[in-house]
Amino acid sequence: MVKKVVVFSAVKNHDVIKKVINKLKSMKEFNLKLHDPTKDYFCLSEMPQFIKNADKIIVKVRNECSIDLLHFAKIYKIQTLHDIDAILTCKNKIALDYALRKAFKNHEENLEKFLIPNSWNQSLSDVNKFKEWALKKLPIVIKSHYQHDKYNRFNFLVQEINEVDKFCEKYKEFLFYDLYVQEFIECDGIERKIYVIGDKVFGIKRENPIYKYLREKPENIDVSLIEREEFKITKEIYNLSRILSNELNLKIFGFDLVRPIDKDKFYLIDLNDFPSFRGIPNIENELINYLKNYALNP
């Protein structure tokens, strides 16, 4: 019997992904082909044979090359773990916001414990106009419109209107691009990160990076160095993960929750496809099992 060809496109220096790839490479049940979106680019008139012949493609999105590969798969009807429409929704914070609000509206009777912050799409091309608009909405968090490019991704807290000038100085190139602006939720200072692999859900909590900034005022924060610990997933959080999986057509994803100081509820402040899974012991085993089953099943 001819083995299935499975293409795995991901940056291989990621700790968890490296372990997953090494294990999948040793499996004899399918033929694994590797693609690095930061190194392996294409001649568009003659795509690599291993991609054209792929039965399935797994993509951990890193950049536009990742997106290009998913477009190719859609055009040539190659099955992918996440389809291009789901990924484009996650990539664009405005589109993702629309999708999340629709999901909450569709399931409001089951999501009474969860909220979504107020948010806006805005521009800083006219700084004075932006300040006039923002003054009545402070504090706010300015976020990059797109979230898959780690070199152009930011969260910037504005508590006082003069801090808009600091943003303009630090991120000059973004004065000509649309921005995603989110209401800042005053919370207990803890960020709860939920990781989903198929029907399994895991949780870790860490100090919210914004609160770390407010306390210590560092020049930069390496979020990978913030201590994390596991926490038990409640029935409500599990149900939320199932709803998001179905509504957004995602099998592997993560989302962030914060608890406001004045409500016994959680705000969902972010979501991303195929997250880092940092802080979950032996999470690579769960990923390996899920991706192996995905590769072998119709």
Secondary structure, DSSP 8 states (H G I E B T S, - for coil): ----EEEEES-TTSHHHHHHHHHHHT-SSSEEEEE-TTT----TTS--HHHHT-SEEEE---SHHHHHHHHHHHHTT-EESS-HHHHHHHHBHHHHHHHHHHHHHHTGGG-TTEE---EEEEE-SSHHHHHHHHTTT-SEEEEESB-S-GGG--EEEESSTTHHHHHHHHTGGGGGSEEEEEE---EEEEEEEEEEETTEEEEEEEE-HHHHHHHH--S---GGGS-EEE----HHHHHHHHHHHHHHT-SEEEEEEEEETT-SSEEEEEEEES---TT-TTHHHHHHHHHHHHHH--
